[in-house]
Amino acid sequence: MHLQLDGNGPLHAQLTRALKAAMRSGLVAGSRLPATRQLARELGMSRNTVMAAYEQLRAEGFIEGRVGSGSYIAASLPRARPPAQPVEGSIAPQSAFARRMRECHQGFGGVVAEGVLHAFQCGEPMTNPMLTTVWARELSRAAQYTAPGYAPIRGLPALREATCDYLARRRGVHARPEDVLIVAGTQQAIALIADVLVDPGDLVAIEEPHYPAIRKVLQSHGARMHTTTVDHEGLVCAALPEGGAKLVCVTPSHQFPTGAVMSLQRRMELLDYASRHDAWIFEDDYDGEFRYDGKPLAALRSLDDHNRVIYVGTFSKAVSPTIRLGYLIMPPQLQRDFTSAKWMSDFSSPGVEQAALAQFIDNGGFERHLRRSAQVLKERRRVLIDGLRACGRGRLLIEDSRAGMHFVVWFPGRSDAEVATLVEHARRARLGLYSIAPLYLRPCGRAGLVMGYGGMSVAEIEQALVLFERCLDEIFPVSAKPLPRRPAQRPTRRSRHGRSRASSGSR
């Protein structure tokens, strides 16, 4: 008897489903089934497994047992056609929210193309093999003492207290444990912010360029987007909507993706704007831990005297995306609404992972990991920048942010279409490059790449640079026109005081 098991779940459940499918698709009602011993031998499984499947089918009325004769397919078994496989998106959206999600999520998928060997993928965090062992030990310990059942909605008290202590020391943010909401990373945080604050038609200001996933969440809630220019001092507050926005989304400590740091004057202007217009500020501090020149800057939230800033951070970048834990510092006047939104979303974040992370922070392991990671990332950044300078030969301009795990490389005089050609050519060479164009809502007039290095070792970066230089030479060859010569320098002569003096035309 030929049966196809689907590989999902216990063997007896797989066998039960396979026998049901066989009965419905061709076996004659009333016919005798193989004996359990015989079928077990044919399928290479234990007789107990087959007996368990037969018992389940008998309980559901699919088969009948006859004493001394065996098991038979029930005569009254309904005949059914094989179910038609529905086509994804083959029906109209069933709600306005579903319609907006389809529009926002169209074409949104993985960023690493199949077959790519090396990828300068932005947002890919650094992996530390040593951390795997440490984290496994913390999880094992936490599993032994974490109470069963759902964790508190706002998060385990131990993790909220550890988060407050960490933020006070590292980011200048002074919060109480009751202000902290533990969430499943930044993406859930912005979803909760949209749930609590945004109605269809509300105006939301975002940076230009920006992180597209945040914009898509807000658009799926029906928000109207106002893009606000970013320069070397961060968000240009003078470009914010004059009539006020319901929400302003910013990355002040390390603007994504340009790397600009918002100046103190701009920060004060933004806080004043929020106060005057009753606006809320979503501060996304996605990688504020990693700075390579000087100590980390204080967060915008540390300057907020009117409780208008909703501060969001993540442990996924610093530890691992697999833990899916982050935090949201709630303004007191919104705590009830955020707590309700979290409960509606998933009741609470996983308790064992929270307990393990709290212990990891308390025993100093987290900050030791951050220090080691910063050193490794600094070296990767140096190797990448040196390599790009060596192979650029006037064709690119590096906008080094001295922080985070990525930076932007511009191509002066090139168009988005030309950079797209370079990206496609690199993909065929098994190199992942990523244009900055999708991070703008409107064309910006500049073409560039976002170069992420967090997920690549120094050796991988060096190998990828070889591919990058080859692709660059093939798509943007260096001009054959010789470089202009410098004018010959006149010989120097000694002054009467013994100092060397050049001709009158030199400096």
N, C-alpha and C positions, 0 to 999 in steps of 0.2 A: 504494500500500500504506500503510494508516494504522498508524502506530506511535506509542506514547506513551513518551517518554523521561522518566526520573525525576529528572534534574538532579543526580544524585550521581556524582561522579567523572568520569574522562575520557569523551569522546564515544563512543569505540569500545566501552568497557565498558557504557555506557548502551544503545547500540544492540544489543549482544549480549544483554543482559537483556530488552530489548523484543522482540527476535525470538524468544527462548525462550518468553516469555509468549504471543506470538501463535501459535506452533506448538502449545503445549499447550492453548490455549483454542478453536481452531477451524480452523486450517489443516490441510488433508488430507495425510496421510502420502503421500509419493511425488510431491507436486506440485512444480512448478518455481518457484524463487524468482526475483525480478527480477534482471536483470544488475546488476553492481556499479555500472556507469556510470549506468544508469537510476535505481537506488535513490538514488544520491548526488544526482542532479539533483532528484528528488522531495523529498528530505529537506533539501536545501540544505546539504549537507556535502561534504567532499572524498571522492574515490573511494578514497583510501588508508584513510580511516576505515572505510568500508564493507568494503573488502577485509580489514582487520584483524579486523573482527567476524566475517566469513565464515570466516576461517582459524581463529578461536577455536572457532566452532560446529562446524567440520569436525573439529578436534582432539578435541572432546568427544563426537563421534558424533551430533550433531544433524542434520547435513546431509551429503550425499554429492556429490562432484564427478564429472561425466561429461565426458570429453574431447570438445571440440567441441560440447557441448550446453548446459552450464551447471551450476548448483547446484540440488540437489533435497533436499526434506525426507526424512530417513531413513525407510524403510518400517517399521523396528522401533522407532520413537520411542514410548516409553510414554505413554499418555494419562493425564492427571492432572486431578483436579478442582481448581478454585481453592481455595487453602488458606483454611480458616475463620479469621477474625480473632478471636483469643482476647480475652476481656473481662478488663480489669485486675482482679486479685484474684479471678478466677473459681474458683481452686482453693484448697484449704486451705494454710496456711503449711507449708513443707517442713522447717522446723526451729523449735525453741523460740525461737531468736534472731529468726527472721523473724516469728514470731507477736508477740513483744514489740515489734519495730520497727513492725509494722502498728498496734498499739495506741497506741504513742507518737507515730507520725507522722500519725495520722488527723486530717484537717483542717488539716494544717500546710502552708502554701504561702506565696506572695508576700504581702507586707504592703501593697502599693500596689494599690488597686482600679483596675480598668480605667476610663478616662475621667476620672480625678482630675487636675486642673490643678496644684494646689499641695498638697504633702503634708508635714506636720510629722513626717516619718518618723524614728524613733529608729534609730541605727545607720548611717544614710547618711552617709558621710564627706564632708569638703569636697573639692571638685575644684578643682585649680589648673591653668588652661590652660597657664601657663608651664612647669609641671612636665612636661607631655607632651613638649616639645622636649628638655628636659634628660634625661629618662629614656630617650628614643629614642637620644640620643647615647651614654649610658652602656651601653645594650644593644648598640649597634653596636660599640662598642669592646670590650666583654666577649666578644662573639661571635667576635672575631678571635683572642683569645689563650686562650680557655677550651678545655681539652683535651676531645676527644670522648669519649664513653662516659659511664657513670654517675658522678655525683659521689659522694664518700664518704658513707656512710650518715648520719653525724652532721652532715654539711654541709661546705662548703668551709672549710678552715682560715682563709682570709682573712676570711670572713664571721663565723666564730665568734670570732676575735680582735677584729674591729671591734665585735661585739656586746658582748663583755666590757668593752672600753674605754668604750663608750657607757653601759652600765649602771652602771659605777663612777662616772662623772662625773654622770650625770643622775638615777639612782635609788638610789645608795648600795649597790648590789649588787656584791659582789666575788666574781667567779667565774673559773674557769680555762677556757680553750678546750675542754678535754676534758669540762667539765661541761655544755657547750651542745649542744643537739640542735635543728637547724633543721627546722621542721615547716611544714606547709601551713596556717598560721593557727591561731587558738585552737580552732577546731572539731576539727581533727585532734589537737591537743594533748590535749583532754579525752577524745577517743576512745582515744588511746594510754594515758592515765592509767587509764581504765576497763579496758582490756585487761590492764594490768600489775597493778592493785590490786584490782579488784572482781570478786567471784564472786556468782552468784545468791544472794540472801538477805542479803548484807552490808548493814550500816546505813551510810548516807551522810547527813551533815548539810549542808543548804543554807540560804542566807539566804531570808527571807520578807519582801518579794518578791525575785525572782531572775530571771536570764536563762533563759527556758524551754528554749532549745536545749541548754544544759548538762544540765538535768534530764532531758530526753528521751533523751540519749545514755546517761546513767547508768541510767535505767529500762529501756532496751533491753538492758542488760547484767544485768538482774534485781535491781538494787539496791533496797533499801527506803529510802524517803525520810523524813528527819526535818527538818521545817521549823523554822527557828530565827529568833526575832524579831529585828528590826532597829530601833534607835532612833537618836537624833541622834548617838550615839557609835559607831554601827556595830553589828556583831553582838553580841547579848547573850549572853555566854559562859555565864552562869548557866542559860540555857535549852538548852544542849547536852545530849545524852543522858548520863545519869548513868553508865551502864555503859560508855560509850565508843563512838565511831563509828570505822569503818574509814577514812573520808575526810571532811574538812570543806572545803567549797568557799566561798571568801570573795572579796570585792572590796574590800579594806580602804582603798585610796587614793581610791576614788570609787565608793561602793556603787551597784550597779545595781539599780533605777533611781533610788533616792531621792537619791543624791548624798552621803550621810553619809560622813564620814571617821572611820575607826576610831581611837579615842583610844589613847594609849600604854599606859594601864593595861589596856584591853581586849586590845591586842596581846600584852602579856606574859601575860595570863590565858589567851589562846588557845594560845600556845606552851607554857605550862605544862600545859594540858589535853592537847595532843598528846604531850608527853613522858610524862605519867603513864599515858596509855591506849594508847601505841604507835600513835597515829593519824597519818595523813598530812594535810597541809594543801595544798590547791590554791589558790594565790594568782593570781587573774586580774587582771592589771594592764593592762586593755584600753585605757585612754586616759590613763594617768598623766602623759603629756607635757604635757597641756593644762590648766594652772591659771592663773587670771586675777588672783588675789590672792596675792602671795608666790611663792616658788620651789616647785617640785614636792616633795612629801613623799618621804622615804625609804621604800622598800618594806618590807613585813613580813619578807621574806627576809633583809634586812640585819641583823635582830635574832636570827636563828635560829642558836643555838649547837649544836643537836643534829641538824641536817640532816633536819628533818621537813617542810620547806616545799618544794613543787614550784612554782617560779615560772614563770609563762607570760606572754609579751608578744607583741604582733603588730606587724608593719610595715604590715599592710593598712589599718588606720585612719589611720596617719600619712602613708602614701604613696598607695596605691590598692588597693582590694580585688582588682584584676585580677592583682597579683603573687603573691597567695596565699603569703606567707612570714611566718613567725613564729618564735619560739624558746621552748624549754623548758629551764630550768636544772635539771639532774638531780641529786638527792642521790647521793653517791658509791656508796652501797649499792644503788642501783637502776639504775645506768648500763647494766649488761649487759642487763637486762630491757627497758629503754626502747629501746636500740639494736636489739635483736632485734624488738621490736614495730614499730619504724619500718621495718625491712627487710621484715617480713611485709606491711606496709601498702602501700608503694610503692617499695621499694629506697632511694630518696633523692629529695630535692627538686631541681627543675631547676637545672642547673649554671650556665647563662648568666645567669639572673636573679639567682642568688646572687652571682656575680662582679660583676655590675653594681651590686648593692646594696652590696656590700663597698666598692667604689670610691667610690660615692656618699657613704657614711659617712666614709671616710678623707679625702676631699678637702674635707670640711666642707659639702657641698651638702645633706646630710640635715638638719643642725641649722639651717642658714639657712632651709630650707623650713619647719621646725618653728616658728621665730621668726615668719616671715611669716604662717604659718597661724594662730598664736595671736592675732596682732593682728586678723586678719580675723574669726576666730571671736568674739573679744571684742566687736567692733562689732556682729556679727549678734545676739549674745546681748543686748546693750544695747537694740537696736532692738526685739527681740521682747518683752523685759520691759517696756519703756516702753509699747509698744502694748497689751500685756495689761493693764497697770495702768490705761490710759486707757479701755479698753472693758469692763473687769471690773465696775466700779461696785458693789463689794461682793459680787459673785456668785462670785468665785474667790479662791483663796489660792495664791500662788506660793512654791514651796519651791526657792529658788535655791541651787544647789550651788557656784557660782563655779568650775566646772571642767567639762571634757568638752565634749560637743556636744548635751546635752539637759538638761532639768530636768522636775520634776513640777508640775502644776497641780491643786490639789484643789478640789472643789466642796462646801463645807460644807453639810450638811443635805440633800444629794442622794444618791440611790441609784445603784447600778451600772446598773439598768434605765433610769433617767432619763438618765444619761450615754451609755448605748448608743443611746438615741433621738437625742441630740445628734449622735453620731458618724454615724448613718445619715442624718440630715437633712443634715449637712455633706457626706456623700458624694454625695448627690443634687445638691448645689450645687457639686460638683467640688472639694471640699476634703477632704484626708485628715487625719483626727484619729484618735488611737489611745488606747484606754482602758488604764488600768493594771491592770484586773481580770485579764487573762490571765497577768500576771506573778506572781500569787498562786496557790498550790496550793489554798488554802482562802479563803473570803470574809473580807475584812479589815474590813468595816464602814465603809470610806471609799471615796468615788468620786472618780476623777481621770483626768487625761490625762497621757501622757508626750509632751512637746513636743521633738522633735528639730529642730535648725536647721543642722546641719553641711552638708547638701546644698542649702541655699537661699541665694541672694544676698540682699542687703539689700532690693533692689527686690521680689524675690519674697516676702520676709517681709512687707513692707508691703502688697502686694496680697492675700496670704493673710489678713492681719489684718482687712482690710475684709470678706472673706467670713466670717471667724470671728465678728466682731461682729454681723453680720447674722443668722447662725445662732443665736448666743447670745440675741439679742433675740427671735427667733421661738420658741425652745424654752424659755428661762428669762427671760421678760420681767422688767424691773425693777419691783418692787412700786410700785403707785400710791400707797401710803400715804406721806404726807409725812414727811420726816425730823424728829425732835424738834428744837425750837429750843434754842439755847444760852441760858441765863439772861443777861439784860442785865447788862453790867458796870457797876458803880457808878463814878461819876466819881472820879478821883483828886484828892488834895489835897497840897499841899506840906508837908513836915514842917518843923520848926524848923531842921533841918540842911540844908534845901534839896533833899532827896531826895524823889522821888515816892513816895507811900504809898497803897496801895489800901485798900479796906474790910477789916475784920477777917476776912471770910469768904474772901478770896482768898489765893493762895500766891505 
